[in-house]
Amino acid sequence: MRNLLLTLLLAGPMMALAETTNSPSVTGLASLGFLVGGTWHGDLPPGPDGQKAGIEAQFEWTQNHQGIRFDSAWLLGGKKYPYTSGVYLWNPQSRKILISYSDSEGALTTGTVNVADEVFVHDLQVIYSSGKTESVQTRLTHSGNEDFTNSIYRLKDGHWDQFVAVHYGKLKP
């Protein structure tokens, strides 16, 4: 009985702490919350053989609501091929959203996310499996909870040069 009482006494403050710290709005990740839930689909230009191509992504809160994890896959000829797995996290010291992910070829991408004029600007450093690095910037814009556009830029001669823009729509369950 004493152990049960001690457990209840300790659990109460822990539950209160969890309720006050697990809110994504406290961490700054709430602004990306529209991504969470369901499957997002973007059409890509046809593959080399003229086959239909696309990309799918899924986002979900981490169990403690202190991060958003994601996975994406290429869609080629009706088949899925894993592409990226990563996470968005809040850095309380810099007060910025961090992103980190790896891709199916072994590259590691890390960076920060800033919001400018309602655009989520991702300043990224890609480290390829060869050790070569590249600066990349993506600009994610959305006009509601059902679609977003991810524009990807590469740093070329000191200027951001758009590589591709993919419009994603949320698939109906």
C-alpha positions, -999 to 999 in steps of 0.1 A, spaced: 0 0 0 28 24 8 44 17 -26 11 25 -43 8 57 -24 44 67 -32 38 59 -69 6 81 -70 24 109 -52 52 109 -77 30 103 -107 8 134 -100 36 160 -105 50 141 -135 16 141 -152 12 178 -145 47 184 -159 39 164 -190 7 183 -196 25 217 -194 55 208 -216 42 185 -243 23 213 -261 38 219 -296 30 256 -293 54 258 -264 82 244 -286 76 265 -318 68 234 -339 30 243 -339 36 263 -371 45 231 -389 16 211 -374 -5 214 -406 19 187 -421 10 161 -395 -15 134 -404 -23 116 -436 -3 112 -468 10 140 -490 14 134 -527 34 154 -553 36 148 -590 70 149 -607 80 151 -643 79 116 -660 108 92 -654 134 84 -681 112 58 -697 82 82 -697 68 64 -667 46 83 -642 67 97 -613 58 112 -579 67 115 -543 48 108 -511 55 120 -476 40 113 -442 45 134 -411 36 126 -375 43 140 -340 68 122 -319 52 106 -289 63 134 -266 51 161 -291 86 177 -291 93 167 -327 77 159 -361 91 129 -378 87 122 -415 93 97 -442 91 101 -480 92 77 -509 97 81 -547 68 67 -568 80 53 -601 60 31 -624 35 24 -596 62 12 -571 74 29 -539 111 34 -532 121 48 -498 137 82 -501 141 102 -468 136 97 -431 140 126 -407 127 148 -379 119 185 -372 129 195 -336 128 227 -316 161 242 -303 151 261 -271 185 279 -270 185 294 -305 146 294 -306 147 279 -341 133 248 -357 160 222 -366 157 196 -394 178 165 -399 172 137 -423 190 109 -442 183 97 -477 183 63 -493 218 70 -508 234 77 -474 234 115 -475 228 134 -443 210 168 -444 208 192 -415 197 227 -411 174 253 -396 139 265 -405 129 302 -404 95 317 -412 97 347 -436 65 361 -450 46 329 -442 72 308 -461 91 281 -442 127 287 -454 149 257 -448 187 265 -449 203 231 -453 237 215 -455 238 182 -474 267 159 -467 268 132 -494 282 97 -487 314 107 -506 319 135 -480 312 163 -505 289 190 -491 263 212 -508 242 242 -495 206 238 -504 176 260 -495 139 248 -497 110 271 -494 78 255 -482 46 275 -487 10 265 -479 -24 280 -483 -43 259 -459 -42 224 -445 -47 205 -478 -17 215 -500 18 230 -500 46 237 -524 82 227 -518 106 248 -539 142 236 -538 172 258 -546 209 251 -550 236 277 -543 252 286 -576 277 314 -580 266 330 -548 229 330 -557 200 306 -551 191 289 -583 157 270 -583 162 233 -590 126 221 -588 92 230 -573 68 202 -562 32 209 -553 18 184 -527 -18 177 -520 -31 157 -491 -46 124 -502 -81 116 -490 -82 85 -467 
